[in-house]
Amino acid sequence: MSMNLAGHPTSRSASPIIALPTGAALGAEIRGVDVRAIDAPAFAAIHRHWLDHLVLLFRGQDLNDDELIAFSRRFGELDWAPVQETGRRFVEGHPELYVVSNVVENGVPIGSLGAGEAIWHTDMSYIEDPPKASVLYALEVPPSGGETGFVNMYSGYEALPAALKHRVEGLSVKHDGTYNSGGYLRQGVDAVDDPVASPGALHPLVITHPETKRRVALSRPPAQRLHHGMEPGRLRGSAR
């Protein structure tokens, strides 16, 4: 990697950006890029691969907080991260960053969600305008296990029988914001089981992606409630 006189990495966009698909339902590994130093054409290629493969893996990156935020902002304006269940924000001066960790120091967790199993979810779908993407930067990972799973919701929708596609068309889902994906009660929220009273936002059960124009299911089981007059949980057996 070359450096300019200020000591910053120069753009590596002249090198080809290579996407190696996983061969599974989604995902590709991106090679030939330092995300700290990408120009507009390089980012356009990354963006295209993201739309095509849904989840991208960049190995060997070395980012500080500002560089992580700068790369993330290439995809659009950033939301503030959710407040951790103890009420803390973890990265001083960087409210966009959220620390996920099972490490406890002096009896205090350094991050959120702990050592439990996070449920399937769409990040922050309980707000009116959810983010379109999340950027995960791994600092410490176990030698085995602990993998984060992803699901292709295009394929999920496309695999539905025609009758079920027709049945869910036009329905909305309330994405319950009472608990986070680790099962912890959110800071400042009362635990309620009534889907009418619980915090959260209504979203269509099926949407059209604004860029790919493909139809996709927007689901966040089990933290969801069906709306438009249907009883809560009525489609649960079909939607899982």
C-alpha positions as CSV (number, residue, x, y, z in Angstrom):
1,M,0.0,0.0,0.0
2,S,1.4,3.4,-1.0
3,M,1.2,6.5,1.2
4,N,1.0,10.2,0.3
5,L,3.1,12.9,2.0
6,A,0.5,13.4,4.8
7,G,0.9,9.7,5.7
8,H,-2.5,8.6,4.5
9,P,-3.1,5.6,2.2
10,T,-3.5,6.5,-1.5
11,S,-6.4,5.2,-3.5
12,R,-6.1,1.6,-4.7
13,S,-9.0,2.0,-7.1
14,A,-6.6,1.4,-10.0
15,S,-6.4,-2.2,-8.9
16,P,-9.4,-4.3,-10.0
17,I,-12.0,-4.9,-7.3
18,I,-12.8,-8.6,-7.3
19,A,-16.0,-10.1,-5.9
20,L,-15.8,-13.8,-5.0
21,P,-19.4,-15.1,-4.5
22,T,-19.9,-17.6,-1.7
23,G,-22.0,-19.9,-3.9
24,A,-24.7,-19.8,-1.3
25,A,-27.9,-17.9,-1.2
26,L,-26.0,-14.6,-0.7
27,G,-22.7,-13.1,0.0
28,A,-19.4,-12.3,-1.7
29,E,-15.8,-11.6,-0.6
30,I,-14.4,-8.3,-1.9
31,R,-10.7,-8.3,-2.7
32,G,-8.4,-5.6,-4.0
33,V,-9.6,-2.7,-1.9
34,D,-8.6,-0.6,1.1
35,V,-11.9,0.9,2.2
36,R,-10.0,3.9,3.7
37,A,-9.0,5.0,0.2
38,I,-11.6,4.5,-2.5
39,D,-12.7,6.9,-5.2
40,A,-16.1,7.3,-6.7
41,P,-15.7,4.6,-9.4
42,A,-14.4,2.1,-6.9
43,F,-17.3,2.8,-4.5
44,A,-19.7,2.5,-7.4
45,A,-18.3,-1.0,-8.1
46,I,-18.6,-2.0,-4.4
47,H,-22.2,-0.7,-4.3
48,R,-23.1,-2.7,-7.3
49,H,-21.6,-5.9,-5.8
50,W,-23.6,-5.1,-2.6
51,L,-26.9,-4.9,-4.6
52,D,-26.0,-8.1,-6.4
53,H,-24.8,-10.2,-3.4
54,L,-26.5,-8.5,-0.4
55,V,-23.7,-9.2,2.1
56,L,-20.0,-8.3,1.4
57,L,-16.9,-9.4,3.3
58,F,-13.8,-7.2,3.3
59,R,-10.8,-9.0,4.9
60,G,-7.7,-7.3,6.4
61,Q,-9.1,-3.8,6.9
62,D,-7.5,-1.6,9.6
63,L,-9.9,1.2,10.6
64,N,-10.1,3.7,13.4
65,D,-13.5,5.0,14.4
66,D,-13.5,8.0,12.1
67,E,-12.5,5.8,9.1
68,L,-15.2,3.3,9.9
69,I,-17.8,6.1,10.0
70,A,-16.5,7.6,6.8
71,F,-16.7,4.4,4.9
72,S,-20.2,3.7,6.3
73,R,-21.4,7.1,5.3
74,R,-20.6,6.4,1.6
75,F,-23.8,4.3,1.7
76,G,-25.9,7.2,3.0
77,E,-26.6,9.3,6.1
78,L,-26.0,7.5,9.3
79,D,-28.5,6.9,12.2
80,W,-27.4,7.2,15.8
81,A,-26.8,3.7,17.2
82,P,-29.4,2.3,19.6
83,V,-28.9,3.0,23.3
84,Q,-27.5,-0.1,25.0
85,E,-29.8,-1.8,27.5
86,T,-27.9,-0.2,30.5
87,G,-28.5,3.2,29.0
88,R,-24.9,3.7,27.9
89,R,-23.4,4.7,24.6
90,F,-20.0,3.1,24.2
91,V,-17.9,5.2,21.8
92,E,-17.4,8.7,23.2
93,G,-18.0,11.3,20.5
94,H,-19.3,8.8,18.0
95,P,-23.0,8.1,18.5
96,E,-23.1,6.3,15.2
97,L,-21.1,3.4,16.6
98,Y,-22.5,0.5,18.5
99,V,-20.4,-2.1,20.3
100,V,-21.5,-5.7,20.4
101,S,-19.5,-7.7,22.9
102,N,-19.7,-10.4,25.6
103,V,-16.7,-9.0,27.4
104,V,-17.2,-7.9,31.0
105,E,-14.6,-5.7,32.7
106,N,-14.8,-5.0,36.4
107,G,-18.3,-6.3,36.4
108,V,-19.5,-3.9,33.6
109,P,-20.2,-5.1,30.1
110,I,-18.1,-3.2,27.5
111,G,-20.7,-3.7,24.9
112,S,-24.2,-4.8,24.2
113,L,-26.2,-8.1,23.6
114,G,-23.9,-10.2,25.8
115,A,-23.1,-13.9,25.2
116,G,-26.6,-14.9,24.3
117,E,-28.1,-15.9,21.0
118,A,-29.5,-13.0,19.0
119,I,-32.8,-13.6,17.3
120,W,-33.3,-13.2,13.6
121,H,-33.9,-9.5,13.0
122,T,-33.6,-6.6,10.6
123,D,-31.5,-3.9,12.3
124,M,-33.6,-1.0,13.7
125,S,-36.7,-2.0,11.8
126,Y,-38.8,-0.8,14.8
127,I,-38.2,2.9,13.7
128,E,-40.2,4.7,11.0
129,D,-37.3,4.9,8.6
130,P,-35.0,2.0,9.1
131,P,-31.4,2.0,7.8
132,K,-30.8,0.2,4.5
133,A,-27.6,-1.3,5.7
134,S,-25.3,-2.0,8.6
135,V,-21.5,-2.2,8.6
136,L,-20.0,-4.7,11.0
137,Y,-16.3,-4.3,11.9
138,A,-14.8,-7.3,13.7
139,L,-12.1,-6.5,16.3
140,E,-12.0,-9.8,18.2
141,V,-13.6,-13.1,17.2
142,P,-13.5,-16.6,18.6
143,P,-11.4,-19.3,16.7
144,S,-14.7,-21.1,15.9
145,G,-18.4,-20.6,16.4
146,G,-20.2,-17.3,17.0
147,E,-20.9,-16.8,13.3
148,T,-23.4,-14.2,12.2
149,G,-26.1,-15.6,9.9
150,F,-27.8,-13.7,7.1
151,V,-30.9,-14.6,5.1
152,N,-31.9,-13.7,1.5
153,M,-35.3,-12.2,1.8
154,Y,-35.7,-11.9,-1.9
155,S,-35.5,-15.7,-2.1
156,G,-37.8,-16.0,0.9
157,Y,-40.5,-14.0,-0.9
158,E,-39.9,-15.7,-4.3
159,A,-40.3,-19.2,-2.7
160,L,-43.7,-18.4,-1.3
161,P,-46.7,-20.1,-3.0
162,A,-48.7,-17.8,-5.2
163,A,-51.7,-18.0,-2.9
164,L,-49.6,-16.9,0.1
165,K,-48.0,-14.0,-1.9
166,H,-51.5,-12.8,-2.7
167,R,-52.6,-13.3,0.9
168,V,-49.9,-11.1,2.4
169,E,-50.0,-8.4,-0.3
170,G,-51.0,-5.1,1.2
171,L,-50.6,-6.2,4.8
172,S,-48.5,-4.3,7.2
173,V,-46.4,-5.5,10.1
174,K,-45.7,-3.8,13.4
175,H,-42.1,-4.2,14.3
176,D,-42.1,-4.3,18.0
177,G,-39.3,-2.3,19.6
178,T,-39.8,-3.4,23.2
179,Y,-36.8,-5.7,23.3
180,N,-33.5,-5.7,21.4
181,S,-32.3,-8.6,19.3
182,G,-30.5,-10.1,22.4
183,G,-33.8,-10.2,24.3
184,Y,-33.0,-7.3,26.6
185,L,-35.7,-4.7,27.4
186,R,-34.7,-1.4,25.7
187,Q,-33.8,1.5,27.9
188,G,-36.8,3.6,28.9
189,V,-39.3,1.1,27.5
190,D,-42.0,-0.6,29.6
191,A,-42.5,-4.3,29.0
192,V,-45.9,-4.8,27.4
193,D,-47.4,-7.7,25.5
194,D,-50.2,-5.7,23.9
195,P,-49.2,-5.1,20.2
196,V,-51.4,-2.0,20.2
197,A,-49.6,-0.4,23.1
198,S,-46.1,-1.6,22.4
199,P,-43.5,0.7,20.8
200,G,-42.6,0.1,17.2
201,A,-43.4,1.1,13.6
202,L,-45.7,-0.3,10.9
203,H,-44.1,-1.5,7.7
204,P,-45.4,-3.3,4.7
205,L,-44.9,-7.1,4.9
206,V,-43.7,-7.0,1.3
207,I,-41.8,-4.1,-0.3
208,T,-40.1,-3.3,-3.5
209,H,-36.4,-2.5,-3.2
210,P,-35.9,1.1,-4.4
211,E,-32.8,0.3,-6.4
212,T,-33.1,-3.3,-7.6
213,K,-36.9,-3.1,-8.0
214,R,-37.2,-6.6,-6.7
215,R,-39.9,-7.7,-4.4
216,V,-38.7,-8.6,-0.9
217,A,-40.3,-9.7,2.4
218,L,-39.6,-7.4,5.3
219,S,-40.0,-9.6,8.3
220,R,-38.6,-9.4,11.9
221,P,-39.8,-12.6,13.7
222,P,-40.7,-13.0,16.4
223,A,-40.8,-9.3,17.3
224,Q,-43.7,-8.4,15.0
225,R,-47.4,-8.1,14.9
226,L,-49.7,-8.3,11.9
227,H,-51.9,-5.3,11.3
228,H,-54.8,-4.3,9.0
229,G,-57.4,-6.2,11.1
230,M,-55.6,-9.6,11.3
231,E,-55.2,-11.2,14.6
232,P,-51.7,-11.1,16.0
233,G,-49.8,-14.3,15.1
234,R,-52.4,-15.5,12.6
235,L,-49.8,-15.9,9.8
236,R,-46.9,-16.9,12.1
237,G,-46.9,-20.5,11.1
238,S,-46.7,-19.6,7.4
239,A,-44.3,-16.7,7.7
240,R,-41.5,-18.5,9.6
